[in-house]
Amino acid sequence: MSDFKFEKVGGVSIHQPSYFFSILVWWLLLIWTYSFSWPQVPDDWKNLILYSGAGVIFFIQLYQKKRSLSFLINPISFCLIFYFITCFLSSLRGLATYEGMIEVSRIFLWIGLAWSLSFLEKKEWLLIARFSTLSAALAALINVFQLRGIQTWDLFLKPFFNANFPPIGHISYFGAFMAAHIPLSILLGVSKKKSQKIFWWGMAVFIFWGLWISGTRSAIVGLGSAFIVSLCLLKRLKLLSWKKFVVVILGTLSLLIIIRWLQPHNLRGDSTSERISLMKKIQDGFNEENMNKLSSSRWSGYISTIYMIRDRPLLGWGTSSFRFIYPEYDKKNSFPGLTNLVSSWYMHPHNEIVNQGAENGLMGLTFFLGFWGSLFFYCWKYLKSISADFENKTWMICAMSGVMILWVTCQFDTNYTFPLTRLMMAFYLGIVINFLRNTISSSIKIKMNPLFLYIIVFATTLFQAAYDYSLYAVQQSKGRVGDDVLFWSRRAFVTAPFAFESLYTFAMAERDFGNREYAEKAMDSLAEHFPQVPMVLFEVARFRLSQGRAWEAKTMLQQAISNAPNFEAAQNLLKTLP
């Protein structure tokens, strides 16, 4: 982890009020801007706001610290540096090089955001925590209304905004976000004022209720894991007596019983207990019958992803390449309409450890786990230190709990790359960096060139913003007619010429409008870089037929059906060929 030395003047934050206010407005704007592209991993509007804002904040912070920038080499920063290098090399040799570089630049801006937030003072952290926690409570309230048939969006906000941009979409998008705020609610309730205790601890209970009835099991598991670890830490550090320990346990059990009793019918068709029961049956053997009993065929997806790791164990298939390679390995569960992005399952294996192994290989996975492992190790070392007082220990345990909630959630869901997950992760990492900054010893200190960093931050921010805008242009091209389709598809292609969505949209538009020269080049590029995607194979096969190259079209259709056995359009077209 980078460690930039700085000095305070008289113990007062060097930030201007307008700077912090801008961060707070940006924070709330990101939370309440919802994109129609969910569950697509590149969620354009939220990602555009997150990383563009992160780039600006990172740039300003670098400018403020330009005279004292240095980088300390320690186990955390060592793993982070080599993880970056591995992702970069993996992207260069992967099929989806452009998408891989987008993810590398986003991780860079994300870590830069966490570093920048580490320079805020506690009073500024508290203000962000209050507004963000109230937003999480409001998300929980809207979820309660929705489950009881009250559409708050239609009643209050829809007349004033475009219907494509509701702040709350599928509630599982906000599941991890709500869970991540429960430690903050508890922290805010650690106050001498009884009214504040009641209010913020009440918020924690209410957010938990909203999370529970949302049925977002991954976030509930993450919260439960963090709760158990936090209780053990508090007891081990003698910050919690046996009496209070028992009271917390009994109170939590009582709360669960009450919430379960008040729970309305949730949005999921199968309960958590039913899925656990099915998972126990898998112990009888990993046969097809038992596999099919699990919703989403998750175990099958895990095994298919492990086969991907087996075939490219060192550097993997390339950062952000999973959705393009997966059809080749899990043919039974492949979705032919990849470009429609109808399933988040296709985009991610629902386990970030497995995903890192598939995309960045065992080398990338080692540094990925090394980063998080060393981070938790030094957090524990800090908590045991004599210099850490009660207040700082409380902050550190809160930050560790938040990170653990999100990290565990990512092992059962697809949200590691989701903007709200990364926003909260950056906030908690910023707190951790602040406390660890002067506690980790290092014998190697590297001076940083501010101009070099300015260029890198500016370039990566512009790069990802262009990509997110191309996704907006792709979305605008859908449902339009005439020249508007061509206008928006070309704008998407010019903005991000090597990205899959923009290239595919451009190729289809040029073909439909009879611009065969442009269409042929785009089709050839699609076939070269994305040969595993069923929809690409199908569309390129159709184009080859129009060129009189039936034998090529037949081969591509057979491959498309092999990767997606239920691809009816490809099956019907293949039947017409000799």
Protein Blocks (a to p, Z undefined) as FASTA:
>chain_A
ZZdddddehhiafbdfklmmmmmmmmmmmmmpccfkbccfblmklmmmmmmmmmmmmmmm
mmmmmmmgccdddfklmmmmmmmmmmmmmmmmmmblmlmmmmmmmmmmmmmmmmmmmmpc
fklmmmmmmmmmmmmmmmmmmmmmmmnopafklmmmmmmpcfklcfblcfklmmmmmmmm
mmmmmmmmmcfblklmmmmmmmmmmmmmmmmmnopaklmmmmmmmmmmmmmmmmmnopac
fklmmmmmmmmmmmmmmmmmmpccdfbfbdfklmmmmmmmmmnopcfklmmmpghilmmm
mmmmmmmmmmmmmnonoehklmmmmmmmmmmlpcfklmnopafklmpghiaklmmmmmno
jmlmmmmmmmmmmmmmmmmmmmmpmklcfklmmmmmmmmmmmmmmmmmmmmccklmgmkl
mmmmmmmmmmmmmmmmmmpccfbdcdddfklmmmmmmmmmmmmmmmmmmmmmmmmmgopa
hjllmmmmmmmmmmmmmbmklmmmmmmmmmmnopaklmmmmmmmmmmmmmmbmklmmmmm
mmmmmnopaklmmmmmmmmmmmmmmlmklmmmmmmpZZ
